């Protein structure tokens, strides 16, 4: 092997090593957790207001809200933040409202 061939092989190996971290950076970032606090307004999948969050405990897998003097529970997994508003994937009918 000549010095040119060795230099060419080393530069090819370096470009492959550099491209691996660049590819790793393009992977999707993990989804961020939704911040749920007391007194935030919750809406359903159709955009209708359900009520204000009454209890949001990080140790539980649900939040509670008040509507028409009744307490309802909504699983945290169904809640997302859409344009700064809390939205559940459930409808009023699914929640029994």
C-alpha distances in whole Angstrom, upper triangle without the diagonal:
4,7,8,6,7,10,11,11,13,15,16,16,19,20,21,22,25,26,27,30,31,32,34,36,37,39,42,44,47,50,52,56,59,61,65,68,71,73,70,72,70,70,70,67,70,70,73,74,75,76,75,73,75,73,69,68,64,65,66,65,67,69,73,75,79,80,84,85,82,79,76,73,69,66,64,61,63,63,60,61,61,62,63,65,65,65,66,65,68,71,75,76,73,74,78,79
4,5,5,6,9,10,11,12,14,16,17,18,20,21,23,25,26,28,30,31,32,34,36,37,39,43,45,47,51,53,56,59,61,65,68,72,74,71,72,71,71,70,68,70,70,74,75,75,76,75,73,75,73,69,69,65,66,67,66,68,70,74,75,79,81,84,85,83,80,77,74,70,67,64,62,64,64,61,61,61,61,63,65,66,66,66,65,69,72,75,77,74,75,79,80
4,5,5,6,9,10,10,12,14,15,16,18,20,21,22,24,26,28,29,30,32,34,35,38,41,43,46,49,51,54,57,59,63,66,69,71,68,70,69,69,69,66,69,69,72,73,73,74,73,71,73,71,67,67,63,64,66,64,67,68,72,74,77,79,83,83,81,78,75,72,69,66,63,60,62,62,59,59,59,59,61,63,64,64,65,64,68,71,74,75,73,74,78,78
4,5,5,6,9,10,11,12,14,15,16,18,20,21,23,25,27,27,29,31,32,34,36,40,41,44,48,50,53,56,58,62,64,68,70,67,68,67,67,67,64,67,67,70,71,72,73,71,70,72,70,66,66,62,63,65,63,65,67,71,72,76,77,81,82,80,77,74,71,67,64,61,59,60,60,57,57,57,57,59,62,62,62,63,62,66,69,72,74,71,72,76,77
4,5,5,6,9,10,11,12,14,15,17,18,20,21,23,26,26,27,29,31,32,34,38,40,43,46,48,52,55,57,60,63,67,69,66,67,66,66,65,63,65,65,69,70,70,71,70,68,71,69,65,64,61,62,63,61,64,65,69,71,74,76,79,80,78,75,72,69,65,62,60,57,59,59,56,56,56,56,58,61,61,61,61,60,64,67,70,72,69,70,74,75
4,5,5,6,9,10,11,12,14,15,16,18,20,22,24,25,26,28,30,31,33,37,38,41,45,47,50,53,55,59,62,65,67,64,66,64,65,64,62,64,65,68,69,69,70,69,67,69,67,63,62,59,60,61,59,62,64,67,69,73,74,78,79,77,74,71,67,64,61,58,56,57,57,55,55,55,56,57,59,60,60,60,59,63,66,69,71,68,69,73,74
4,5,5,6,9,10,10,12,14,15,16,18,20,22,23,25,27,28,29,32,35,37,40,43,45,48,51,53,57,60,64,65,62,64,63,63,63,61,63,63,66,67,67,68,67,65,68,65,62,61,57,59,60,58,61,62,66,68,71,73,77,77,75,72,69,66,63,60,57,54,56,56,53,53,53,53,55,57,58,58,59,58,62,65,68,70,67,68,72,73
4,5,5,6,9,10,11,12,14,15,17,19,21,21,23,25,27,28,30,34,35,38,42,44,47,50,52,56,59,63,64,61,62,61,61,61,58,61,61,64,65,66,67,66,64,66,64,61,60,56,58,59,57,60,61,65,66,70,71,75,76,74,71,68,65,61,58,55,53,54,54,52,51,52,52,53,56,56,56,57,56,60,63,66,67,65,66,70,71
4,6,5,6,9,10,11,12,14,15,17,20,20,21,23,25,27,28,32,34,37,40,42,46,49,51,55,57,61,63,60,61,60,60,60,57,60,60,63,64,64,65,64,62,65,63,59,58,55,56,57,55,58,59,63,65,68,70,74,74,72,69,66,63,59,56,54,51,53,53,50,50,51,51,52,55,55,55,56,55,58,61,65,66,63,64,68,69
4,5,5,6,9,10,10,12,14,16,18,19,20,22,24,25,27,31,32,35,39,41,44,47,49,53,55,59,61,58,60,58,59,59,56,59,59,62,63,63,64,63,61,63,61,57,56,53,54,55,54,56,58,61,63,67,69,72,73,71,68,65,61,58,55,52,50,52,51,49,49,49,50,51,53,54,54,54,54,57,60,64,65,63,63,67,68
4,5,5,6,9,10,10,12,15,16,17,18,21,22,23,26,29,31,34,37,39,43,45,48,51,54,58,59,56,58,57,57,57,54,57,57,60,61,61,62,61,59,62,60,56,55,52,53,54,53,55,57,60,62,65,67,71,71,69,66,63,60,57,54,51,49,50,50,47,47,47,47,49,51,52,52,53,52,56,59,62,64,61,62,66,66
4,5,5,6,9,10,11,13,15,16,17,19,21,22,24,28,29,32,36,38,41,44,47,50,53,57,58,55,56,55,55,55,52,55,55,58,59,60,61,60,58,60,58,55,54,51,52,53,51,54,55,59,60,64,65,69,70,68,65,62,59,55,52,49,47,48,48,46,45,46,46,47,50,50,50,51,50,54,57,60,61,59,60,64,65
4,6,5,6,9,10,11,14,15,16,17,20,21,23,26,28,31,34,36,40,43,45,48,51,55,57,54,55,54,54,54,52,54,54,58,58,59,60,58,56,59,57,53,52,48,50,51,49,52,53,57,59,62,64,68,69,66,63,60,57,54,50,48,45,47,47,44,44,45,46,47,49,49,49,50,49,52,56,59,60,58,59,62,63
4,5,5,6,9,10,12,13,15,16,18,20,22,25,27,29,33,35,38,41,43,47,49,53,55,52,54,52,53,53,51,53,53,56,57,57,58,57,55,57,55,51,50,47,48,50,48,50,52,56,57,61,63,66,67,65,62,59,56,52,49,47,44,46,46,43,43,43,44,45,47,48,48,49,48,52,55,58,60,57,58,62,62
4,5,5,6,9,11,11,12,15,16,17,20,23,25,28,31,33,37,39,42,45,48,52,54,51,52,51,51,50,48,51,50,54,55,55,56,55,53,56,54,50,50,46,48,49,47,49,51,54,56,59,61,64,65,63,60,57,54,51,48,45,43,44,44,41,41,41,41,43,45,46,46,47,46,50,52,56,57,55,56,60,60
4,5,5,6,9,10,11,13,15,16,18,21,23,26,29,32,35,38,40,44,47,51,53,50,51,49,49,49,47,49,49,53,53,54,55,54,52,54,52,48,48,44,46,47,45,47,49,52,54,58,59,63,64,62,58,55,52,49,46,43,40,42,42,39,40,40,41,42,44,44,44,45,44,48,51,54,55,53,54,57,58
4,6,6,8,9,11,12,14,16,17,21,22,25,28,30,33,37,39,42,45,49,51,48,49,48,48,48,46,49,49,52,53,53,54,52,50,53,50,47,46,42,43,45,43,46,47,51,53,56,58,62,63,60,57,54,51,48,45,42,39,41,41,39,39,39,40,41,43,43,44,44,44,47,50,53,55,52,53,57,58
4,6,6,7,9,11,12,14,16,19,21,24,27,29,32,35,37,41,43,47,49,46,47,46,47,47,45,47,47,50,51,51,52,51,49,51,49,45,45,41,43,44,43,45,46,50,51,55,57,60,61,59,56,53,50,47,44,41,38,40,40,37,37,37,38,39,41,41,42,43,42,46,49,52,54,51,52,56,57
4,6,5,6,9,10,11,13,17,19,22,25,27,31,34,36,39,42,46,48,45,46,45,45,44,42,45,45,48,49,49,50,49,47,50,48,44,44,40,42,43,41,43,45,48,50,53,55,58,59,57,54,51,48,45,42,39,37,38,38,35,35,35,36,37,39,40,40,41,40,43,46,50,51,49,50,53,54
4,5,5,6,9,10,12,15,17,20,23,25,29,32,34,38,41,44,46,43,44,43,43,43,41,43,43,47,47,48,49,47,45,48,46,42,41,38,39,40,38,41,42,46,48,51,53,57,57,55,52,49,46,43,39,37,34,36,36,33,33,34,35,36,38,38,38,39,38,42,45,48,50,47,48,51,52
4,5,5,6,9,10,14,15,18,21,23,26,29,31,35,38,42,43,41,42,41,41,41,39,42,42,45,45,46,46,45,43,45,43,39,39,35,37,38,36,39,40,44,45,49,51,55,55,53,50,47,44,41,38,35,32,34,34,31,31,32,33,33,36,36,36,37,37,40,43,47,48,46,46,50,51
4,5,5,7,10,13,14,17,21,22,26,29,31,35,37,41,43,40,41,40,40,40,38,40,40,43,44,45,45,44,42,45,43,40,39,36,38,39,37,39,40,44,45,49,50,54,55,53,50,47,44,40,38,35,32,34,33,30,30,30,31,32,35,35,35,36,36,39,42,46,47,45,46,49,50
4,5,5,7,11,13,16,19,22,25,28,30,34,37,41,42,39,40,39,39,38,36,39,39,42,43,43,44,43,41,44,42,39,38,35,37,37,35,37,39,42,44,47,49,52,53,51,48,45,42,39,36,33,30,32,32,29,29,29,30,31,34,34,34,34,34,37,40,44,45,43,44,47,48
4,6,6,9,11,13,17,19,22,25,28,31,34,38,40,37,38,37,37,37,35,38,37,41,41,41,42,41,39,42,39,36,35,32,33,34,32,35,36,40,41,45,47,50,51,49,46,43,40,36,33,30,28,30,29,27,27,28,29,30,32,32,32,33,32,35,39,42,44,41,42,45,46
4,6,8,9,12,15,17,21,24,26,29,32,36,38,35,36,35,35,35,33,36,36,39,39,40,40,39,37,40,38,34,34,31,33,34,32,34,35,38,40,43,45,49,50,48,45,42,39,35,33,30,27,29,28,25,25,26,26,27,30,30,30,31,31,35,38,41,43,40,41,44,45
4,6,9,12,15,17,21,23,26,29,32,36,37,34,35,33,33,33,31,34,33,37,37,38,39,38,37,39,38,34,34,31,33,34,32,33,34,38,39,42,44,47,49,47,44,41,38,34,32,29,26,27,27,24,24,24,25,26,28,29,29,30,29,33,35,39,41,38,39,43,43
4,6,9,12,15,18,21,24,27,30,34,36,32,33,32,32,31,29,32,32,35,36,36,37,36,34,37,35,32,32,29,30,31,28,30,32,35,37,40,42,45,46,44,41,38,35,31,29,26,23,25,24,22,22,23,24,25,27,27,27,27,26,30,33,36,38,36,36,40,41
4,6,9,12,15,17,20,24,27,31,32,29,29,28,28,28,26,28,28,31,32,32,33,33,31,34,32,28,29,26,28,28,25,27,28,32,33,37,38,41,43,40,38,34,31,28,25,22,20,21,21,18,18,19,20,22,23,23,23,23,23,27,30,33,35,32,33,37,37
4,6,9,12,15,18,21,24,28,29,26,27,26,26,27,25,28,28,31,31,31,32,30,28,31,29,26,26,23,25,25,23,25,26,29,31,34,36,40,41,39,36,33,30,26,24,21,18,20,19,17,17,18,19,20,22,21,22,22,22,26,29,32,34,32,32,36,36
4,6,9,12,15,18,22,25,27,24,26,24,25,25,23,27,26,29,29,29,29,28,26,28,26,23,23,19,21,22,20,21,23,26,28,32,33,37,38,36,32,30,26,23,20,17,15,17,17,14,15,17,19,19,20,19,20,20,20,23,27,30,32,29,29,33,34
4,7,9,12,15,19,22,24,21,22,20,21,21,20,23,23,25,25,25,26,24,22,25,23,20,20,17,19,20,17,19,20,23,25,28,30,34,34,32,29,26,23,20,17,14,12,14,13,11,11,14,16,16,17,16,16,16,17,20,23,26,28,26,26,29,30
4,6,9,12,16,19,21,18,20,19,20,21,20,23,22,24,24,24,24,22,20,23,21,17,18,15,17,18,16,17,18,21,23,26,28,32,33,31,28,25,22,19,17,13,12,14,12,10,10,13,14,14,15,14,15,16,17,20,23,26,28,26,25,29,29
4,6,9,13,16,18,16,17,16,18,19,19,22,21,23,22,21,21,19,17,19,17,14,14,11,14,14,13,14,14,18,19,23,25,29,29,27,24,22,19,16,14,10,10,12,10,9,9,13,15,13,14,12,14,14,16,18,22,24,26,24,23,27,27
4,6,10,13,15,12,14,13,14,16,16,19,18,19,18,18,18,16,14,16,15,12,13,11,14,14,13,13,12,15,16,20,22,26,26,25,22,19,17,14,12,9,9,10,8,6,6,10,12,10,10,8,10,11,14,16,19,21,24,22,20,24,24
4,7,10,12,10,12,12,15,17,18,21,19,20,18,18,17,14,12,14,13,10,11,10,14,14,13,13,12,15,15,19,21,25,25,24,21,19,17,15,14,10,12,13,10,9,8,12,13,10,10,9,12,13,16,18,21,22,25,23,21,25,25
4,7,9,7,10,10,13,15,17,20,18,18,16,15,13,11,8,11,9,6,9,9,13,12,12,11,8,11,12,15,18,21,21,20,17,16,14,12,12,9,12,12,9,9,9,13,14,11,10,8,11,12,15,17,19,19,23,21,19,22,21
4,6,6,9,11,14,17,19,22,19,19,16,15,13,10,7,9,8,6,9,10,13,13,14,12,9,11,11,14,17,20,20,19,16,16,14,14,14,12,15,15,12,13,12,15,16,12,12,10,13,15,18,19,21,21,24,23,20,23,22
4,6,9,10,14,17,20,22,20,19,16,14,11,8,5,6,6,6,9,12,14,14,15,13,9,9,9,11,14,18,17,16,14,14,14,14,15,13,17,17,14,15,15,17,18,15,13,12,15,16,19,19,21,20,23,22,19,22,21
4,6,9,13,16,19,20,18,17,13,12,9,5,5,6,8,9,13,15,18,17,18,15,11,10,9,10,13,16,15,16,14,14,15,15,17,15,19,18,15,16,15,17,17,14,12,11,14,16,19,19,20,19,22,22,19,21,19
4,6,10,13,16,18,15,14,11,11,8,5,5,8,10,10,13,15,18,17,17,14,11,11,9,11,13,17,17,17,15,15,14,14,15,14,17,16,12,13,11,13,13,10,8,8,11,13,16,17,18,17,21,21,18,20,19
4,7,10,13,14,11,11,7,8,6,4,6,10,12,12,16,18,20,19,18,15,12,11,9,10,11,15,16,16,14,14,14,13,15,14,17,15,12,12,11,12,13,10,7,7,9,11,14,15,15,14,18,18,16,18,16
4,7,10,12,9,9,6,6,6,6,7,10,12,12,15,17,19,17,16,13,10,10,8,10,11,14,16,15,13,12,11,10,12,12,14,11,9,10,10,11,13,11,7,5,6,7,11,11,11,11,15,15,13,15,14
4,7,8,6,5,4,5,7,9,10,14,16,15,19,20,22,20,18,15,13,13,11,12,12,15,17,16,15,13,13,11,13,13,15,11,9,10,10,10,12,12,8,6,5,6,9,9,9,9,13,13,12,14,12
4,5,5,5,7,6,10,12,13,16,17,17,20,21,23,20,18,15,14,14,12,14,13,16,18,17,16,13,13,10,12,13,14,10,9,11,12,11,14,14,11,9,6,5,6,6,5,6,10,10,9,12,11
4,6,8,10,10,13,16,16,19,20,20,22,23,25,22,19,17,16,17,16,17,16,19,22,20,19,16,15,12,14,14,14,10,10,10,12,11,14,15,12,10,6,6,5,6,5,8,11,10,11,14,13
4,6,9,11,14,17,18,21,23,22,25,26,28,25,23,20,19,19,17,19,17,19,22,21,20,18,18,15,17,18,17,14,13,13,14,13,15,16,13,12,9,9,9,9,7,9,11,12,13,15,13
4,7,9,12,14,16,19,21,21,24,25,27,25,23,20,18,18,16,17,16,18,21,20,20,17,18,16,17,17,18,14,13,13,13,11,12,13,10,10,8,9,10,10,9,10,13,14,14,16,14
4,6,9,12,15,18,20,20,24,25,27,25,23,19,17,17,14,14,12,15,18,17,17,15,16,15,18,18,19,15,14,15,15,13,15,15,12,11,9,10,12,11,8,8,11,13,13,14,11
4,6,9,11,14,17,18,21,23,25,23,21,18,15,14,11,11,10,12,15,15,15,13,15,14,17,17,19,15,14,14,14,14,15,14,11,10,9,10,13,12,10,9,13,14,13,14,11
4,7,9,12,14,15,19,21,23,20,19,15,12,11,8,8,7,10,12,11,11,10,11,11,14,15,17,14,12,14,15,15,17,16,12,10,9,10,12,10,9,7,11,12,10,11,9
4,7,9,12,13,17,19,22,19,18,15,12,10,6,6,6,9,11,10,10,10,11,11,15,15,18,16,14,15,15,16,18,16,12,11,11,12,15,14,13,11,14,15,12,13,11
4,6,9,11,14,17,19,18,17,14,10,9,6,6,8,11,12,12,11,11,12,12,15,15,18,16,13,15,15,16,17,14,11,10,12,13,16,16,16,14,18,18,15,16,14
4,6,7,11,13,16,14,14,11,7,6,4,7,10,13,13,12,10,10,10,10,12,12,15,14,12,14,14,16,18,15,12,10,12,12,16,15,16,15,18,18,15,17,16
4,7,10,13,15,13,14,11,8,5,5,6,10,13,12,11,8,9,10,11,14,14,17,17,15,17,17,20,21,18,16,13,15,15,19,18,19,17,20,19,16,17,17
4,6,10,11,10,11,9,6,5,7,9,13,16,15,13,10,10,9,11,12,12,16,16,14,17,17,20,22,19,17,14,16,15,19,18,20,19,21,20,17,19,19
4,7,9,8,9,8,5,7,9,12,16,19,18,16,13,12,10,10,11,9,13,14,12,14,15,18,20,17,15,12,15,14,17,18,20,20,22,20,17,20,20
4,5,6,8,8,7,9,12,15,19,22,21,19,15,14,12,12,12,10,14,15,14,16,17,21,23,20,18,16,17,17,20,20,22,22,25,22,20,22,23
4,6,7,9,9,12,15,18,22,25,24,22,18,17,14,13,12,9,12,15,14,15,16,20,22,20,19,16,18,17,20,20,23,24,26,24,21,24,25
4,7,9,10,13,16,20,23,26,25,22,19,17,14,14,12,11,13,16,16,18,20,23,26,23,22,19,20,19,21,22,25,25,27,24,22,25,26
4,6,8,10,14,17,20,23,22,19,16,14,11,11,9,8,11,14,14,16,19,22,25,22,21,17,18,16,18,18,21,22,23,20,18,21,22
4,7,10,14,17,20,23,22,19,16,13,10,9,6,6,8,10,11,14,17,20,23,21,19,16,16,14,15,15,18,19,21,18,16,19,21
4,7,10,14,16,19,19,16,12,10,6,5,4,5,8,9,9,13,15,18,21,19,17,13,14,11,13,13,16,16,18,15,13,16,17
4,7,10,13,17,16,14,10,8,6,5,6,6,10,10,9,13,14,17,20,17,15,11,12,11,14,13,15,15,18,16,13,16,16
4,7,10,13,12,10,6,5,4,6,9,10,13,13,12,15,17,19,21,19,16,13,14,12,15,14,15,14,16,15,12,14,14
4,7,10,10,8,6,5,7,8,11,12,15,14,13,16,16,18,20,18,15,12,13,12,15,14,14,13,15,15,11,13,12
4,7,6,6,5,6,9,11,15,16,19,17,16,19,19,21,23,20,17,15,15,15,18,16,15,13,16,16,12,13,11
4,5,5,7,7,11,12,16,18,20,18,17,20,20,21,23,21,18,16,16,15,18,15,14,11,13,14,11,11,8
4,5,8,10,14,16,20,21,24,22,21,23,24,25,26,25,21,19,19,19,21,18,16,13,15,16,13,12,9
4,7,10,13,16,20,22,25,23,22,25,25,27,28,26,23,21,21,20,23,20,19,15,17,18,15,14,12
4,7,10,13,17,19,22,20,20,23,24,25,27,26,22,20,19,18,20,17,17,14,15,15,12,11,10
4,7,10,14,16,19,17,17,20,22,24,26,24,20,18,18,16,18,16,16,13,15,15,11,11,11
4,7,10,13,15,14,14,17,19,21,24,22,19,15,15,13,15,12,13,11,12,11,8,9,9
4,7,9,12,11,12,15,18,20,23,21,18,14,14,11,13,11,13,12,13,11,8,11,12
4,6,9,7,8,12,14,17,20,18,15,12,11,8,10,8,11,11,13,10,8,11,12
4,5,6,7,11,14,17,20,19,16,13,12,9,10,9,13,14,15,12,11,14,16
4,5,5,8,11,14,18,16,14,11,10,8,10,11,14,16,18,15,14,17,18
4,6,8,12,14,18,17,15,12,11,9,9,11,14,17,18,15,15,18,20
4,7,10,12,16,16,13,10,8,5,5,7,11,13,15,12,12,16,17
4,7,9,13,12,10,6,5,4,7,9,12,14,16,14,13,17,17
4,6,10,9,8,6,5,6,8,11,14,16,19,17,16,20,20
4,6,6,5,5,6,9,11,14,16,18,21,20,19,22,22
4,5,5,6,7,10,11,14,16,18,21,20,20,23,22
4,6,8,10,13,15,18,19,20,24,23,23,26,24
4,7,9,13,15,18,19,20,24,23,22,25,24
4,6,10,13,15,16,17,20,20,19,22,20
4,7,10,12,13,14,18,17,16,19,18
4,7,9,10,12,15,14,13,17,16
4,5,8,10,13,11,10,14,14
4,7,10,12,10,11,14,15
4,7,8,6,7,10,11
4,5,5,6,9,9
4,5,5,6,5
4,5,5,6
4,6,8
4,6
4
